[in-house]
């Protein structure tokens, strides 16, 4: 619920999560939970749900709006519920976890990592991308070229028209960097930005939007 991401000077509307964001999140969660399975969302069989999630035709979860005891001005809240595995067995020492989708692995041990203690550094890039280049291609180069300090990469917006040349569109990305042990310096971020822009232009014909 709430804002899609923290307030930023480049955004004036303060867009909040809606049911389509929740649907996209449900698709992503199901794709991770059942790798290799065909994930789809459709009209729900449950009256209080927004979408039913299936993986290889098996119902594995729902997306629903969550009713909260909240003031009338509060943003809508949404939830995604996924069945990761079912308990199989008749005694405690014989019970196992089985994935509801055939051919996918059952959940293994959960791994945790500590919360970061150092501040993040954000970098916004507005790029002119030819129509024959997908956002996925651009994302792959960004992730490869920025290295291990890239913590998060978000596609913020897509724009056509105006000063954007025909046959291209403007894609705005937000890059979040973090070092696990120290605060990053602005010259480090700028160096990575310059190197990335050279790579994007050389490999994909993508350039920064002035």
N, C-alpha and C positions, 0 to 999 in steps of 0.2 A: 504494500500500500504506500501511498505518498508519492513524492517526487521520483522520477525515473533516475535521477542522479542529483548530487548536491547543486545548489544554485551557482550559476556562472554568468559572468557579464555578457557572454555571447548569446544568452537565451533570455528572452523577455517574458515568455508565456508561463514558465514554470510548469511544464507538462507533467501530469501525474499518471501513474499506472492505470490502465483500463483492461477490459476483458481480453483484448487482442494481445496485450503484453503478457497477460496470464496464460493465454493459449500458446504463445511462442515459448514461454518458460516451461510449460508442460511438455512441449515437443522436445526441448533440449534435455530435460531431466529424463524422459523416457528413452531418448537415444543413448544417453550415457548408461542408464540402468540396464538396457537390453541391446548391447552393441551388435550391429549387423542385422537387427530385426527391422522390418518395415513399420515405422511409426506413423499413425494418423490420428486425427481428432475429428469427431463427428458429433451430430446431435445426440444428447445424452438420453439414456433410458431412465435415469433418476430425475425426478421432477425438480429437485433443488440444485442441480448441476448445470453448468454452462456448456461443457464439452465432455465427451467420453473419450478416454485415451485407449487406443488399441495398439498392440505390437504383434505383427504377423497374424492379425485377425483376432487375437486374444485380448479381452478387456482387462486392462491392468491398472486403470485409475480414472480419476475425474479431475476437472477443473471447476471450481465453484466460487461464487461470491460468498465471503464470510460475513456473517452478521455480528456486529460488535456493539457493545454498550458504549457508544461514542456520540459526541455532539453532532448536530445536524451539518456543521460546516466541515466535518472531517472527511478526508478522502475515502473512497471506497476501498475495501480490503478484499483480496482474492487469495485462494489457497489451491495448492496442487497436491493431490493425494495419489501416491503410487504404491502398488503392492510389489515389493522387491522380491519377496520369496514367501513360500509357505512351509510351515513346519510339517514334516512327514515322520510318522513313527508312533508307536503305541506306548512306549516307556521312555523315561527321561534319558536313559543311557543309549537309546536307539534312535533318537530323534535327529533328523537332519533338515537342512534348509534346501528347498528345491525351487528353482526359478519357475514362474508360471508360464514362461514362454520356452517352448522346446528349442534346444540348440544353443541357448545362451547360458552363461555361467551363473552359478549361484553366488550370492554375495560372499566376499571374503572378509578378513579382519579389517576393521576401520582404522585408518591412520590419521593422526592429528599432527598439526604443527602449531608452534607457538604464535601468538598474535605479535605483529610487528611492533617494535619499540622506537623505530626511527620514522621521521616524517616522509610522506610521499611528495614527489614533484610531478606536476602535470604539464603536459605540452599539447597544445592544440594545433592541428595541421589541416588546412583547407587545400585540397588537391584537385587539379583539373585532370580527370581520368577519361581517356577515350572510351567510346561506347563499346568497342570490341574488347575491352579489358574489364574483367569482373572485379567486384569488390573483394572476392576471395583471393584473387591473384595479388591484389595490393596488400591485403592483410598478411598473406604468407611472406611477402618480401619484408614488410615492416617487422614481423616477429623474428624473422631470421637475422635481419640486419641490426636490430637494436640490442640484441644480446640478452643476457640473463637478468639484467636489471629491470626489464619491462615486466611490470606486475599485472597490468590490465590494459586492454586495447578495446575501445568502444567506438563504433560507427555512430556518430551523433546525428548527421543529417545528409540529405541529398538535395541538390538544387540544380535546376536547368533554367536557361534563359539569361536575360540581363547581359552581363559582360562575359558570360561563359560561352566559348566558341561552339558553333553548331557541330554536332557529332561527338560532343563531350558532355560530361556533367561534373559538377563539383561535389566531392565527397569530403565531409568534415570528420576527422578522427580525433579522439582524445586519447593520449598516451599517458599512462601513469607509471612512473619509475620509482623504485625504492631500493636502497642499499640496506642489507640486513644489519650492518654494524655502524654506519655513520650517515650524516646528512649529505646529500648530493650537492655539489656546487653547480651554479648556473652555467659555468663554462663547460662542464661535463655534458650537460643536457644539450647545450648549443652545438657542441662538437658532434654528438650523436645525430642531431637534427640535420646538420649540414651533410654528413656522410650519408644519411638515409635519403635525402633529397637527390643527391647525385646518383645513388643506386637506382631509385625509382625512375628517374628520367632516362638513365642508360639502359635499363632492362625492360621497362614497360612503356616508356614515352609519357610518363606521368610527371607533371610539374606542379609547383606550388601556385596557388591562386593569389595574385597580387591584389 
